[in-house]
Amino acid sequence: CVELRELTLEVSRADLTQETAQLLDALGTLPHLAKLKLHCRALNDAHLAKLAASSPTLTSLGLLELEHVTALGLVSALRVLPHLAHLELGVMPWANGVVKLGNALRFERLTSLRSVHFQYGLGPVRTLSFAGCAALRSITSEPTLKITFLNLCGTSVGATCIEALMPKLPGLGYLLLRKCAALDGRLAISSHKTLQHVELTGCAALRHLHISNCLRLDCLALGGCAALETLELRHLRRLSLGALDLAAMRPHPLRELKLPSCVLATDANVAAIAASCPALEEVDLSYCVDVGNSAVAALARCAALRSLSLLNCRKVADVSPLVDGCPNLVALDLRWCTRVDDKVVQRVVAAHPELDCDRRPPATSPGGRIILPTANSKFFP
């Protein structure tokens, strides 16, 4: 069988017999073996290491039943497979209580690895790292995984893979995507209940980022995202915009900034972004309740600005800077901005002949009191 290139081997016994050991040793005598799928509950670190060392031509490896292999043993064995491109990993669901993988798997700097598939689960593993796996493009999983920390820094994983993987990681808290060159288009993350930290530092080709309804997200790092054109952060109640670090890339080509219901956004945050992003064309600050006059003054200096929403920005009282600023302004939403003087609004409209200004009066109760939407009201989007 010296010409054998693909083999699936199933060994049902849970203990390592002499026959099983001889069978595993025989795999090392197949010089052209490229694809191996191994179901062997008796496999341990020593035999896996010996198998890897004797089969350097493997390009695809499936290990679907692991009870005695440790995280260190698994990763050490993979490091001696220079051509390994596909890894399929499975832990028997009924063995999760005794699996020895520990709480972390670090498949780091496996430079040939292109795809990884998790067939069952990973038991107690909570940290998963593929940092430095430069060829890695695909990570898939059949069941949900209990991962809380995922490191994909320096990989070739794209937005499609990340968006498909996120529902399989319902407990994920930290997502690291530093220097992912394949993130060159649009990345969208939505409605993830546990996500707290997203790092996209150095993703120089990323152009559009949309994150919404991740209510626990409190840190987003964008340093080095020098091609970002659209930034939409919707309904992020805990996110502070200070870590975005767009000022370090001045002038930044950002054209669309949408921050509806980012309640921690401040005048200083908006002013810093406006100063760093002279190409801004569309800004949405709806329900940013701490944004006030200073933000309006800063945005008025953005000559390319065409659309500005200040819906329910309760601290805004003075929009007069827009009279002489924003010569291309065609859309302005001032609903619920009850402190803004109508005469000033008329001056803004007069200065922009093509401006469509929404200044509908706020809803009132039967007693005539103004109903302002709050986070707990039915008016809050």
Secondary structure, DSSP 8 states (H G I E B T S, - for coil): -TT--EEEEEE--SS--HHHHHHHHHGGG-TT--EEEEEETT-BHHHHHHHHHH-TT-SEEEE---SB--HHHHHHHHTT-TT--EEEE-B-GGGTTT---TTEEE--S-TT--EEEESSB-TT--EEE-TT-TT--EEEESS----SEEE-TT----HHHHHHHGGG-TT--EEE-TT-TT--SEEEEE--SS--EEE-TT-TT--EEEEES-TT--EEE-TT-TT--EEEEES-SS--GGGG--GGG-S----EEE-TT-TT--HHHHHHHHHH-TT--EEE-TT-TT--HHHHHHHTT-TT--EEE-TT-TT----THHHHS-TT--EEE-TT-TTS-HHHHHHHHHH-TT-EEE-----B-TTS-B----TTSTT--
